[in-house]
Amino acid sequence: MIWDPLLLTLKLALVTTLLLLVISIPLASWLAHTKSKLKPVLETLVSMPLVLPPTVLGFYFLVAFSPGNAFGNWLNEWFGIKLVFSFSGLVLASILYSLPFMVHPIQSGLSSIPPSFKEASYLMGKSKWETLTKVLLPNIKPALLTGIVLAFAHTIGEFGVVLMIGGNIPEVTKVASIAIYDEVEALNYGAANFYSVILFVTTFVILLSVYLINGKSLKPFWK
């Protein structure tokens, strides 16, 4: 079915973005406020997907989680977890590959909040979690929105990582970017154009909406 790759792409982007949001908020908060000597190392690891070819990350995923590898075989035998050529594998790879697109905007937003906000919250008896969720995050809504949308849009456009770890299994791992590649190889330019136009329009509308919304809301929150 021609819509299957698009629906699978949407499902992958939604699942990845939701999980990234849960992971990225505490991680970005730690990076924004910590004075640990390990901060540069962790920031480097988080940022690696920005410069690392996606096929490199996908290759090491394939090697690490393959049933022919000791670790992949252990996961499969003891827990029944098979990540290679599966939707779960696509999600895990997408989380790591899109991580900086969610972490960086949130970290930047949290770093821009005046320290007095956090100090005042602590003086009022709020816990660190309450301070984060009820004081800090509500003041970085544009940064949160940017992170969510960038992660979602980036996941939609993934190719190298999903091809290496997921292969090309219809209704399982064949997302829209893979479908475009297949149609071009088959010289079926009409179908390739169909997928390409939908992805182009979708990402354009999403990004334009973010710029329009943030353009209206990006005002100094401490005034």
C-alpha positions as CSV (number, residue, x, y, z in Angstrom):
1,M,0.0,0.0,0.0
2,I,1.4,3.4,-1.0
3,W,0.5,5.0,2.3
4,D,2.2,2.5,4.5
5,P,5.7,4.0,4.4
6,L,4.2,7.5,5.3
7,L,2.2,6.1,8.2
8,L,5.2,4.2,9.5
9,T,7.3,7.3,9.2
10,L,4.7,9.3,11.2
11,K,4.6,6.5,13.8
12,L,8.4,6.5,14.1
13,A,8.6,10.2,14.4
14,L,5.9,10.4,17.1
15,V,7.3,7.6,19.2
16,T,10.8,8.9,18.9
17,T,9.9,12.5,19.8
18,L,7.9,11.5,22.9
19,L,10.7,9.3,24.2
20,L,13.2,12.0,23.4
21,L,11.2,14.5,25.4
22,V,11.3,12.3,28.5
23,I,15.0,11.7,28.1
24,S,16.1,15.2,27.0
25,I,14.5,17.3,29.7
26,P,16.5,15.9,32.7
27,L,19.7,15.6,30.5
28,A,19.4,19.1,29.2
29,S,18.7,20.4,32.8
30,W,21.8,18.7,34.1
31,L,24.0,20.0,31.2
32,A,22.6,23.5,31.7
33,H,23.3,23.7,35.5
34,T,26.2,21.3,36.2
35,K,29.8,22.3,36.9
36,S,31.1,18.7,36.5
37,K,34.3,18.1,34.6
38,L,32.4,15.4,32.7
39,K,30.1,18.0,31.1
40,P,32.3,18.6,28.0
41,V,32.6,14.9,27.4
42,L,28.8,14.3,27.6
43,E,28.1,17.4,25.5
44,T,30.5,16.0,22.9
45,L,28.7,12.6,22.9
46,V,25.3,14.2,22.6
47,S,26.5,16.4,19.7
48,M,28.2,13.6,17.7
49,P,25.2,12.8,15.5
50,L,25.4,16.4,14.1
51,V,28.7,15.7,12.4
52,L,29.0,11.9,12.3
53,P,27.8,10.2,9.1
54,P,24.5,8.4,9.9
55,T,25.8,5.2,8.2
56,V,28.6,5.1,10.8
57,L,26.1,5.1,13.7
58,G,23.9,2.7,11.8
59,F,26.8,0.3,11.2
60,Y,27.8,0.1,14.8
61,F,24.1,-0.4,15.8
62,L,24.0,-3.2,13.3
63,V,27.2,-4.8,14.7
64,A,26.2,-4.3,18.4
65,F,22.7,-5.6,18.2
66,S,23.1,-8.3,15.5
67,P,22.1,-11.8,16.8
68,G,25.5,-12.9,15.5
69,N,27.2,-10.7,18.1
70,A,27.5,-11.7,21.8
71,F,25.5,-8.8,23.1
72,G,22.8,-9.0,20.5
73,N,22.5,-12.8,21.0
74,W,22.2,-12.3,24.8
75,L,19.4,-9.8,24.4
76,N,17.6,-12.1,22.0
77,E,18.0,-15.3,24.1
78,W,17.4,-13.9,27.5
79,F,14.9,-11.1,26.9
80,G,13.5,-11.9,23.5
81,I,14.6,-8.5,22.3
82,K,15.5,-8.3,18.6
83,L,16.5,-4.8,17.5
84,V,18.1,-5.4,14.1
85,F,15.5,-5.2,11.3
86,S,12.7,-4.2,13.7
87,F,10.7,-1.1,14.5
88,S,12.1,-1.1,18.0
89,G,15.6,-0.9,16.6
90,L,14.5,2.0,14.4
91,V,13.2,3.8,17.5
92,L,16.4,3.3,19.5
93,A,18.6,4.4,16.6
94,S,16.4,7.4,15.9
95,I,16.5,8.5,19.6
96,L,20.3,8.6,19.6
97,Y,20.6,10.2,16.2
98,S,18.0,12.9,16.9
99,L,19.1,13.5,20.5
100,P,21.0,16.7,19.9
101,F,18.1,18.3,18.1
102,M,16.0,18.0,21.3
103,V,18.7,18.5,23.9
104,H,20.4,21.6,22.5
105,P,17.3,23.9,22.3
106,I,16.1,22.9,25.8
107,Q,19.6,23.3,27.3
108,S,19.9,26.7,25.7
109,G,16.5,27.8,27.0
110,L,17.3,26.6,30.6
111,S,20.7,28.3,30.5
112,S,19.1,31.6,29.6
113,I,16.9,31.7,32.6
114,P,18.2,34.0,35.3
115,P,19.5,32.1,38.4
116,S,17.2,34.1,40.6
117,F,14.2,32.1,39.3
118,K,15.7,28.9,40.6
119,E,16.9,30.4,43.8
120,A,13.5,32.0,44.6
121,S,11.8,28.6,44.0
122,Y,14.2,26.9,46.4
123,L,13.6,29.6,49.0
124,M,9.8,28.9,48.7
125,G,10.5,25.2,49.6
126,K,10.1,23.8,46.1
127,S,12.0,20.6,45.3
128,K,14.4,20.4,42.3
129,W,11.7,18.5,40.3
130,E,9.0,21.0,41.2
131,T,11.4,23.9,40.3
132,L,12.1,22.3,36.9
133,T,8.5,21.4,36.0
134,K,6.6,24.3,37.5
135,V,9.1,27.2,37.2
136,L,11.8,26.6,34.6
137,L,10.0,24.6,31.9
138,P,7.0,27.0,31.7
139,N,9.5,29.8,31.0
140,I,11.1,28.1,28.0
141,K,8.1,27.1,26.0
142,P,9.6,28.3,22.7
143,A,12.7,26.3,23.3
144,L,10.6,23.2,24.2
145,L,8.6,23.7,21.0
146,T,11.7,24.1,18.9
147,G,13.3,20.9,20.3
148,I,10.1,18.9,19.8
149,V,9.7,20.0,16.2
150,L,13.3,19.7,15.2
151,A,13.5,16.2,16.6
152,F,10.2,15.2,14.9
153,A,11.2,16.7,11.5
154,H,14.7,15.2,11.7
155,T,13.3,11.8,12.4
156,I,11.0,12.1,9.4
157,G,14.0,12.7,7.1
158,E,16.3,10.0,8.4
159,F,17.8,7.6,5.8
160,G,21.2,6.2,6.6
161,V,20.5,5.1,10.1
162,V,17.2,3.5,9.4
163,L,18.5,1.7,6.3
164,M,21.4,0.2,8.2
165,I,19.6,-0.9,11.3
166,G,16.1,-1.5,9.8
167,G,16.7,-2.6,6.2
168,N,13.8,-2.4,3.9
169,I,10.9,-4.5,5.3
170,P,7.4,-3.4,4.1
171,E,5.1,-2.3,7.0
172,V,7.9,-2.9,9.5
173,T,11.0,-0.8,8.7
174,K,10.3,0.7,5.2
175,V,9.8,4.4,6.0
176,A,9.2,7.1,3.4
177,S,12.8,8.0,2.9
178,I,13.6,4.3,2.0
179,A,10.5,4.2,-0.2
180,I,11.8,7.2,-2.2
181,Y,15.2,5.4,-2.7
182,D,13.4,2.3,-3.8
183,E,11.2,4.1,-6.3
184,V,14.1,6.0,-7.8
185,E,16.1,2.7,-8.2
186,A,13.0,1.2,-10.0
187,L,12.8,4.4,-12.2
188,N,9.3,5.0,-10.8
189,Y,9.7,8.7,-10.5
190,G,6.0,9.4,-10.1
191,A,5.9,7.4,-6.8
192,A,9.2,8.9,-5.7
193,N,7.8,12.4,-6.3
194,F,4.6,11.5,-4.4
195,Y,6.6,10.6,-1.3
196,S,9.0,13.5,-1.7
197,V,6.3,16.2,-2.1
198,I,4.5,15.0,1.0
199,L,7.7,15.0,3.1
200,F,8.7,18.4,1.7
201,V,5.3,20.0,2.4
202,T,5.0,18.4,5.9
203,T,8.4,19.5,7.1
204,F,7.9,23.0,5.6
205,V,4.6,23.5,7.3
206,I,5.9,22.2,10.6
207,L,9.0,24.4,10.6
208,L,7.1,27.5,9.4
209,S,4.6,27.0,12.2
210,V,7.4,27.0,14.7
211,Y,9.0,30.1,13.4
212,L,5.6,31.9,13.4
213,I,4.7,30.8,16.9
214,N,8.2,31.5,18.3
215,G,8.3,34.9,16.5
216,K,5.2,35.9,18.5
217,S,6.3,34.4,21.8
218,L,10.1,35.1,21.9
219,K,10.0,37.9,24.4
220,P,12.3,38.3,27.4
221,F,10.5,36.2,30.0
222,W,12.1,38.0,32.9
223,K,10.4,41.3,32.0
